[in-house]
Amino acid sequence: MGEHTVSSFDEELEHIDRLIRDMGDLSGAMTRASTNALLESDNALAQRVISDDAIMDAKQRELDERAITLIAKRQPMAQDLRSVVGAIRMASDLERIGDLAKNIAKRVGAVGQQGATPRSLAHSIDAMAGLVLHQVNAVVEQYVQRNADALIRLRDDDEKVDIQYTSVFRELLTYMMEDPRNITSCTHLLFCAKNLERIGDHVTNIAENAYYVMTGSQLPVQRPKLDETQMTVDAES
């Protein structure tokens, strides 16, 4: 992005960009902490994630207010307008990632009351969380570096999250079928896994918006979505 005649315009754009980076860092931290809290039955850590959601909401409100003021005052055109509108959209997805991490944290107590999560299942959820966390951290990093090609690959990599979610779903279904006493805890874990999968979807949205900001072109609307959980349910019926 080139410099503008009015230096304060550049400063306003940079501040919005910095808020996106801050929200990206916080969303990654919340995702990591909520998963750790879930797997380690750490209620104190879970409460911290829940508290951090208020910080995320405040940052989104600040970004929205600054973006709207900038549009009204500067009437940006072309790439500048794409940057501002794209930032609003990306901030909305980052805020939703924070909400989903908070939702995971809220289930930590309920899962802990049911006893320790089976080691193999904990490993599967941890592996899925690792994929999602990489996506969350990478999407903002590639946006900051203005790496459009990397954003395409990042969007396509969401398929890996979908595959892992299907695997976790099948494992949870197996545990519930083997012993009805597992149903309560596995249901909570299933919601947590779905929240992780939805975080991956929001990363995809961010990648698409960031790509548009950089290039002025839209990525294809339809991306192959691999979710075999419905087929799994049908097969078990």
C-alpha positions as CSV (number, residue, x, y, z in Angstrom):
1,M,0.0,0.0,0.0
2,G,1.5,3.3,-1.1
3,E,1.9,6.3,1.2
4,H,-0.7,9.1,1.1
5,T,-0.3,12.8,0.9
6,V,-1.9,13.2,4.3
7,S,0.3,11.3,6.8
8,S,-2.5,10.9,9.3
9,F,-4.4,8.8,6.7
10,D,-1.6,6.3,6.7
11,E,-1.5,6.4,10.5
12,E,-5.2,5.6,10.7
13,L,-4.9,2.7,8.3
14,E,-1.9,1.4,10.2
15,H,-3.8,1.5,13.5
16,I,-6.6,-0.6,11.9
17,D,-4.0,-3.0,10.7
18,R,-2.5,-3.2,14.1
19,L,-5.8,-4.0,15.7
20,I,-6.2,-6.9,13.2
21,R,-2.8,-8.2,14.3
22,D,-3.7,-7.8,18.0
23,M,-7.0,-9.7,17.5
24,G,-5.2,-12.4,15.6
25,D,-2.7,-12.9,18.4
26,L,-5.5,-12.9,21.0
27,S,-7.6,-15.4,19.0
28,G,-4.6,-17.8,18.7
29,A,-3.9,-17.5,22.4
30,M,-7.6,-18.1,23.3
31,T,-7.7,-21.2,21.0
32,R,-4.6,-22.6,22.5
33,A,-5.6,-21.9,26.1
34,S,-9.1,-23.3,25.8
35,T,-7.9,-26.5,24.3
36,N,-5.2,-26.9,27.0
37,A,-7.8,-26.2,29.6
38,L,-10.0,-28.9,28.2
39,L,-7.4,-31.6,28.0
40,E,-5.9,-30.8,31.4
41,S,-9.2,-30.0,33.2
42,D,-7.8,-26.6,34.1
43,N,-10.8,-24.6,35.3
44,A,-8.7,-21.5,36.2
45,L,-7.3,-21.4,32.6
46,A,-10.8,-21.8,31.2
47,Q,-12.0,-18.8,33.2
48,R,-9.2,-16.7,31.9
49,V,-10.2,-17.6,28.3
50,I,-13.8,-16.6,29.1
51,S,-12.6,-13.3,30.5
52,D,-10.4,-12.6,27.5
53,D,-13.5,-12.7,25.3
54,A,-14.4,-9.2,26.7
55,I,-11.1,-7.9,25.5
56,M,-11.7,-9.4,22.0
57,D,-15.1,-7.7,21.8
58,A,-13.7,-4.4,22.9
59,K,-11.0,-4.6,20.1
60,Q,-13.6,-5.3,17.5
61,R,-15.7,-2.4,18.6
62,E,-12.7,-0.1,18.5
63,L,-11.8,-1.3,15.0
64,D,-15.4,-0.9,13.7
65,E,-15.6,2.6,15.1
66,R,-12.2,3.6,13.6
67,A,-13.0,2.1,10.2
68,I,-16.4,3.8,10.0
69,T,-14.9,7.2,11.0
70,L,-12.1,6.7,8.4
71,I,-14.6,6.0,5.7
72,A,-16.7,9.0,6.6
73,K,-13.8,11.4,6.9
74,R,-11.4,10.2,4.2
75,Q,-13.8,8.6,1.6
76,P,-11.1,6.1,0.6
77,M,-11.1,4.6,-2.9
78,A,-9.9,1.4,-4.5
79,Q,-7.3,-0.5,-2.5
80,D,-7.7,1.7,0.6
81,L,-11.5,1.1,0.6
82,R,-10.9,-2.7,0.2
83,S,-8.5,-2.6,3.1
84,V,-10.9,-0.9,5.5
85,V,-13.9,-3.0,4.5
86,G,-11.8,-6.1,4.5
87,A,-10.5,-5.3,8.0
88,I,-14.1,-5.0,9.3
89,R,-14.9,-8.4,7.9
90,M,-11.8,-10.0,9.2
91,A,-12.4,-8.5,12.6
92,S,-15.8,-10.1,12.7
93,D,-14.4,-13.5,12.0
94,L,-11.6,-13.1,14.6
95,E,-14.2,-12.1,17.1
96,R,-16.2,-15.3,16.3
97,I,-13.0,-17.3,16.8
98,G,-12.8,-15.8,20.3
99,D,-16.5,-16.8,20.9
100,L,-15.8,-20.3,19.8
101,A,-12.7,-20.6,22.0
102,K,-14.8,-19.3,24.9
103,N,-17.5,-21.9,24.2
104,I,-14.8,-24.6,24.5
105,A,-13.6,-23.1,27.8
106,K,-17.2,-23.1,29.2
107,R,-17.4,-26.9,28.8
108,V,-14.1,-27.6,30.7
109,G,-15.9,-28.0,34.0
110,A,-18.6,-30.3,32.7
111,V,-16.0,-32.6,31.0
112,G,-13.8,-32.7,34.1
113,Q,-16.7,-33.8,36.2
114,Q,-17.0,-37.0,34.1
115,G,-13.4,-38.1,34.7
116,A,-10.3,-38.1,32.6
117,T,-10.6,-38.1,28.8
118,P,-9.3,-41.3,27.3
119,R,-5.7,-40.9,26.1
120,S,-6.3,-41.8,22.5
121,L,-9.2,-39.4,22.3
122,A,-7.3,-36.6,24.0
123,H,-4.5,-37.1,21.5
124,S,-6.9,-36.8,18.6
125,I,-8.5,-33.6,19.9
126,D,-5.0,-32.2,20.6
127,A,-3.9,-33.0,17.1
128,M,-7.0,-31.3,15.7
129,A,-6.4,-28.3,17.9
130,G,-2.8,-28.1,16.6
131,L,-4.0,-27.9,13.0
132,V,-6.5,-25.2,13.8
133,L,-4.1,-23.2,15.9
134,H,-1.6,-23.3,13.0
135,Q,-4.3,-22.0,10.7
136,V,-5.3,-19.2,13.1
137,N,-1.7,-18.0,13.6
138,A,-0.7,-18.3,9.9
139,V,-3.7,-16.4,8.4
140,V,-2.9,-13.2,10.2
141,E,0.8,-13.6,9.6
142,Q,0.3,-14.1,5.8
143,Y,-2.0,-11.1,5.8
144,V,0.6,-8.9,7.5
145,Q,3.2,-10.1,5.0
146,R,0.8,-9.5,2.1
147,N,1.4,-13.1,0.8
148,A,-1.6,-13.8,-1.4
149,D,-0.4,-17.1,-2.7
150,A,0.1,-18.4,0.9
151,L,-3.5,-17.4,1.7
152,I,-4.8,-19.6,-1.2
153,R,-2.9,-22.6,0.2
154,L,-4.1,-21.8,3.7
155,R,-7.7,-21.8,2.7
156,D,-7.3,-25.1,0.9
157,D,-5.6,-26.6,4.0
158,D,-8.9,-26.3,5.9
159,E,-9.6,-29.7,4.4
160,K,-7.1,-31.2,6.8
161,V,-9.1,-29.8,9.7
162,D,-12.3,-31.3,8.2
163,I,-10.6,-34.7,8.0
164,Q,-9.4,-34.6,11.6
165,Y,-12.9,-33.5,12.8
166,T,-14.4,-36.5,11.0
167,S,-11.9,-38.8,12.7
168,V,-12.6,-37.3,16.2
169,F,-16.4,-37.6,15.5
170,R,-16.0,-41.3,14.7
171,E,-14.0,-41.9,17.8
172,L,-16.5,-40.2,20.0
173,L,-19.4,-42.1,18.4
174,T,-17.5,-45.3,19.1
175,Y,-17.0,-44.5,22.8
176,M,-20.7,-43.6,23.2
177,M,-21.8,-46.9,21.6
178,E,-19.4,-49.0,23.7
179,D,-20.6,-47.6,27.0
180,P,-23.6,-45.3,27.6
181,R,-21.8,-43.9,30.6
182,N,-19.5,-42.1,28.1
183,I,-22.4,-40.3,26.4
184,T,-22.4,-37.1,28.6
185,S,-18.7,-36.4,28.4
186,C,-18.4,-37.4,24.8
187,T,-21.3,-35.1,23.9
188,H,-19.4,-32.2,25.5
189,L,-16.3,-33.2,23.6
190,L,-18.2,-33.4,20.4
191,F,-19.4,-29.8,20.8
192,C,-15.8,-28.8,21.5
193,A,-14.5,-30.5,18.4
194,K,-17.2,-28.9,16.3
195,N,-16.2,-25.5,17.7
196,L,-12.6,-26.2,16.6
197,E,-13.9,-27.1,13.1
198,R,-15.9,-23.9,13.0
199,I,-12.7,-21.9,13.9
200,G,-11.1,-23.4,10.8
201,D,-14.1,-22.2,8.8
202,H,-13.6,-18.6,10.1
203,V,-9.9,-18.8,9.2
204,T,-11.0,-19.7,5.6
205,N,-13.2,-16.6,5.6
206,I,-10.3,-14.4,6.8
207,A,-8.0,-15.8,4.1
208,E,-10.6,-15.1,1.4
209,N,-11.1,-11.5,2.6
210,A,-7.4,-10.9,3.0
211,Y,-6.8,-12.2,-0.5
212,Y,-9.4,-9.8,-1.8
213,V,-7.8,-6.9,0.0
214,M,-4.5,-7.6,-1.6
215,T,-5.5,-8.5,-5.1
216,G,-8.9,-7.0,-5.7
217,S,-10.0,-10.5,-6.9
218,Q,-12.3,-12.9,-5.2
219,L,-11.4,-16.6,-4.7
220,P,-13.9,-19.1,-6.0
221,V,-17.0,-19.1,-3.8
222,Q,-17.2,-22.9,-3.6
223,R,-14.4,-24.7,-2.0
224,P,-14.7,-28.5,-1.6
225,K,-15.9,-29.1,2.0
226,L,-15.0,-32.5,3.4
227,D,-17.3,-33.4,6.3
228,E,-18.1,-37.0,6.4
229,T,-19.8,-37.0,9.8
230,Q,-23.3,-37.3,8.3
231,M,-22.1,-40.3,6.3
232,T,-20.7,-41.8,9.5
233,V,-24.1,-41.4,11.3
234,D,-25.9,-43.0,8.3
235,A,-23.5,-45.9,8.2
236,E,-23.9,-46.6,11.9
237,S,-27.7,-46.4,11.7
